[in-house]
Amino acid sequence: MDENTFEDVEAAYHEIKMGGGWYLTISLETSEKYEKEYVEIAKERGGQKRGRFNLNPKYARQLGEALIEFADSNEL
């Protein structure tokens, strides 16, 4: 599998339950204007997205590694 594409787009969605009915959602989206794929990280409650961050898919692995390193260094 190429790093810049996903084989199973249906599985390219995940949500993490947080407190107070909030969810952290991570999904693969496609820009209608530019027809490019990006990873959207959003805070969501009741179907409404409150905060969004769009990430180029080629940096998703680096973000994951940085989060793991941060968690390990802070004993989380």
C-alpha positions as CSV (number, residue, x, y, z in Angstrom):
1,M,0.0,0.0,0.0
2,D,1.3,3.4,-0.9
3,E,1.7,5.8,2.0
4,N,-0.4,8.5,0.3
5,T,-3.5,6.3,-0.5
6,F,-5.8,4.2,1.6
7,E,-7.1,0.8,0.3
8,D,-10.3,0.7,2.4
9,V,-11.7,4.2,2.7
10,E,-14.7,2.9,4.7
11,A,-12.4,1.9,7.5
12,A,-10.6,5.3,7.4
13,Y,-12.7,6.6,10.3
14,H,-12.3,6.3,14.0
15,E,-13.9,8.0,17.0
16,I,-12.6,8.2,20.5
17,K,-15.1,8.8,23.3
18,M,-14.2,11.7,25.6
19,G,-16.1,13.1,28.6
20,G,-19.3,15.1,28.5
21,G,-20.7,13.5,25.3
22,W,-17.7,14.7,23.2
23,Y,-15.9,12.5,20.6
24,L,-12.6,13.0,18.9
25,T,-13.0,11.8,15.4
26,I,-10.3,11.0,12.9
27,S,-11.4,10.4,9.3
28,L,-10.1,10.5,5.7
29,E,-11.9,13.2,3.7
30,T,-11.6,14.4,0.1
31,S,-11.6,18.1,-0.8
32,E,-14.4,18.9,-3.3
33,K,-12.5,22.0,-4.6
34,Y,-9.1,20.4,-5.1
35,E,-10.0,16.7,-5.1
36,K,-7.2,15.9,-2.7
37,E,-7.3,13.6,0.3
38,Y,-6.7,14.8,3.8
39,V,-7.0,13.5,7.4
40,E,-9.5,15.5,9.4
41,I,-9.2,15.5,13.2
42,A,-12.3,17.0,14.8
43,K,-14.0,17.4,18.2
44,E,-17.6,16.5,17.8
45,R,-20.8,16.3,20.0
46,G,-24.3,15.6,18.8
47,G,-23.3,15.5,15.2
48,Q,-21.8,19.0,15.3
49,K,-18.1,19.5,14.7
50,R,-16.8,22.2,17.0
51,G,-13.1,22.2,16.2
52,R,-11.3,20.8,13.1
53,F,-7.7,20.2,12.1
54,N,-6.9,19.1,8.5
55,L,-3.7,17.2,8.0
56,N,-1.9,16.1,4.9
57,P,-1.9,12.2,4.9
58,K,1.8,12.0,4.4
59,Y,2.3,13.6,7.9
60,A,-0.2,11.3,9.7
61,R,2.5,8.8,10.6
62,Q,4.8,11.5,12.0
63,L,1.9,12.8,14.1
64,G,1.2,9.4,15.5
65,E,4.9,8.8,16.4
66,A,5.1,12.2,18.1
67,L,2.0,11.4,20.2
68,I,3.4,8.1,21.2
69,E,6.8,9.7,22.1
70,F,4.9,12.4,24.1
71,A,2.9,9.8,26.0
72,D,6.0,7.7,26.8
73,S,8.0,10.7,28.0
74,N,5.1,11.9,30.3
75,E,4.2,8.3,31.5
76,L,0.7,8.5,30.1
